[in-house]
Amino acid sequence: MSLLRTKTIEQSIADTDEPEYQLKKRLTALDLTVFGIGVIIGAGIFTLTGRAAKAYAGPGIALSFVFAAICCALAALCYAEFSSTVPVSGSAYTFSYFSLGEIFAWIIGWDLLLELMLGASVVSQGWSTYAKLFLDEIGLGWPDSIGPDANVNVLAMLLVIVLTILATVGIKESLRVNLALVAVKLFVVLFVIIAGLFYIKSSNLTPFIPPSIPAANDDASITTPLVQWIFGAPSTFGVMGLVSGASLVFFAFIGFDVVATTAEEAKNPQRDLPRGILGSLAICTVLYVLVCIVITGMVKYTDISGEAALAEAFRSVGKPGFATLISAGAVAGLTTVVLTLMIGAARVVFAMSRDHLVPATLGKTHPKFGTPYRLTIGIGVVVAIVAGVTPIGKLEEMVNIGTLAAFTLVSIAVPLLRRSRPDIERSFKVPGNPVVPILAAVICIYLMLNLSLETWIRFLVWMVLGFAVYAIYGYRKSRVGETERTGESTRA
C-alpha cells in the first residue's frame, strides 16, 4: 500500500452526506467574510504591529504587511479554487488528500492543528493582557496572582472555556456573536486610523526603511532567520528587515484559510467561498497598512511598545481615554480570533476523523447542534491548558511556519489537480495557472526560510511527532487504506 494513496473527489463529497458526520449548511457570503475578518483583524494590529516595527522594519513595517498580503493573496486564489470546487470541511487537508496523497494530507492536517490550536493559545494570552488593562482602566481590576503574568493565567482560560461552549452550541450562533464583536473592533480600528492621523509626525516616519544593522550577538546562532544563519551576516532593518518583518506579521493573515475549513457549512460554496476568502483578505490588508502608518507616525519606531502598541501610542500623546477605548476594541477583536481559530481546528480534525486518520468517534456531530461537539470540547480543553500554564513567548513563528507549509502544498496541488482531473467543473479558477500557484509556493518557501533556526528546530520536532502518530495509528486505520485492503482481499 502506498503512502501516496488518494481519496477521490467524489468520495470526499459523498462523505458529507453521512448522517453521523453531517454539518448544517447555514453560512452565507456575509457570514464567511465576517468570519475571515473576525480572525484576521486581531493579533496583527493589536499585538504584532509594534513588535515587528521595533525589532525588524521600522515604519517600513507597512511594506512588510503588503509583502505578506501578496503572498496570502496568491495562496488565497488557490484556496478559493479548491474550496469552491470541493466544498468539504478540512481546508488544505482535504484538498491535498485527493490531489497529492494521504501522507501529504496528514502532514498538512498536522500542520493546521499546530497553526490553529497554538494560534488560539497565543492570541488568548494576548487577549488576557488587554482584558486586564481594560478592567484596570474602568476601575474593576483583576488579581495579578491569576493574571497574564501569573503561573496560571486564569483570565485566558476563562475566555477559552466560554468560547468552547459557544462553538459547541452551533456555528451560526457563534457567528452572531462574531458579527457583533467584529463590528466593535472595526469601529475601533477606524477610530485609531482617523484619530491617529492628527498626531502623526513626519520625523517619526523618516527614514521609512531604517538602514540595515548587524543583529545582536546574543543567541544569534539560533534566533536569526534560517537563510541568514546559512549564508551569514545576520542583520535587522533594511530590505532584509522588511522580509523578516513580513515573516513575522504573516501571523496576522492566517484567518482567510480558516474560512475554507467551513466550506461544508456554506449555503452556496461555489459562489460565496471565493467572495469570503478574497473579500476578507482585501479589507484587512488596507486596514493593516493604514494602522502601521499611523502607529509608526505617532511614535518613533524605537520607542513603540511591544505589547500594547496602539493603546500606548495614544497615551504617549496625552490621550489615555482613547487608550481605554482601544483596549476595549482589542478585547473584542482578539475574542473573535480565538473563537474562529478554535472552530477551524475542530473542522480540520473533524475531516481527519471522518477519514479515520484519528479515532472516528471523535468526529460525530451532535444530533441537535449539528457540530462536532466532542472535538470542540477536547480542543477547548487543550487550548485552555496551553494558554493558562505555558509560557508561549514568541511561538507566533511556530504558527507561521505551519501555515506557510500548508500554503506551499496547496499551491503546488492546484496545477497537479488541473492536470490529473481536467474534467472537474470549477466555478472559480486561479488565473495564470501554473505560474501563479508556483509563484505562491516560492514566496511561501522564501518566507519560511526567513523564520528563525529555533522555529525550524521546533517545527521539525513537531513533524517527527506527527509522523510517529501516523505510523502507529493513521496509516493502519485509514479509511482509504481499509478500502484498498478490502479490494485486494476481494480480488484474491
Secondary structure, 3 states (H helix, E strand, C coil): CCCCCCCCHHHHHHHCCCHHHCCCCCECHHHHHHHHHHHHCCHHHHHHHHHHHHHHHHHHHHHHHHHHHHHHHHHHHHHHHHHHHCCCCCCHHHHHHHHCCHHHHHHHHHHHHHHHHHHHHHHHHHHHHHHHHHHHHCCCCCCHHHCCCCCCCHHHHHHHHHHHHHHHHCHHHHHHHHHHHHHHHHHHHHHHHHHHHHHCCHHHHCCCCCCCEECCCCCHHHHCEHHHHHHCCCEECHHHHHHHHHHHHHHHHCHHHHHHHCHHHECCHHHHHHHHHHHHHHHHHHHHHHHHHHHHHHCCHHHCCCCCHHHHHHHHCCCHHHHHHHHHHHHHHHHHHHHHHHHHHHHHHHHHHHCCCCCHHHHCCCCCCCCCHHHHHHHHHHHHHHHHHCCCCCCHHHHHHHHHHHHHHHHHHHHHHHHHCCCCCCCCCCCCCCHHHHHHHHHHHHHHHCCEHHHHHHHHHHHHHHHHHHHHHHHHHCHHHHHHHHHHHHHC
